[in-house]
Amino acid sequence: MDRTEFVIVTTLILFVAFLLGWFASWLIHRVARVTQSDMSELDQMAHALHEAEEARDQALSYLHEREQELTSQLQQAEAELRAAMDGLRDARQDAEELRSYIERTNAQ
């Protein structure tokens, strides 16, 4: 093979490689092309995601408020229970004192 044939074969190989690269690039862009309907669908999904995040934030806010309310009610109920138990203990002590007083007065 002389010099001219070598240049022609090299030129043909490079040209075929260029054509294959260009065809592969065109094919990838053709397959991966984003259509307008895809973009509108993505916009709708983004909007739905945004609404879902807002709803989640509102639900979390409501949950925290409700938890604070219930904690407050529980603390209030516990305080009332302690007061009632203290009152009951005092009433039992008073009743016991009255029983012992009545028994002493009846014994005399």
Secondary structure in CASP SS format (residue, H / E / C, confidence):
PFRMAT SS
TARGET T0000
AUTHOR 0000-0000-0000
METHOD secondary structure of the structure
MODEL  1
M C 1.00
D C 1.00
R H 1.00
T H 1.00
E H 1.00
F H 1.00
V H 1.00
I H 1.00
V H 1.00
T H 1.00
T H 1.00
L H 1.00
I H 1.00
L H 1.00
F H 1.00
V H 1.00
A H 1.00
F H 1.00
L H 1.00
L H 1.00
G H 1.00
W H 1.00
F H 1.00
A H 1.00
S H 1.00
W H 1.00
L H 1.00
I H 1.00
H H 1.00
R H 1.00
V H 1.00
A C 1.00
R C 1.00
V C 1.00
T C 1.00
Q H 1.00
S H 1.00
D H 1.00
M H 1.00
S H 1.00
E H 1.00
L H 1.00
D H 1.00
Q H 1.00
M H 1.00
A H 1.00
H H 1.00
A H 1.00
L H 1.00
H H 1.00
E H 1.00
A H 1.00
E H 1.00
E H 1.00
A H 1.00
R H 1.00
D H 1.00
Q H 1.00
A H 1.00
L H 1.00
S H 1.00
Y H 1.00
L H 1.00
H H 1.00
E H 1.00
R H 1.00
E H 1.00
Q H 1.00
E H 1.00
L H 1.00
T H 1.00
S H 1.00
Q H 1.00
L H 1.00
Q H 1.00
Q H 1.00
A H 1.00
E H 1.00
A H 1.00
E H 1.00
L H 1.00
R H 1.00
A H 1.00
A H 1.00
M H 1.00
D H 1.00
G H 1.00
L H 1.00
R H 1.00
D H 1.00
A H 1.00
R H 1.00
Q H 1.00
D H 1.00
A H 1.00
E H 1.00
E H 1.00
L H 1.00
R H 1.00
S H 1.00
Y H 1.00
I H 1.00
E H 1.00
R H 1.00
T H 1.00
N H 1.00
A H 1.00
Q C 1.00
END
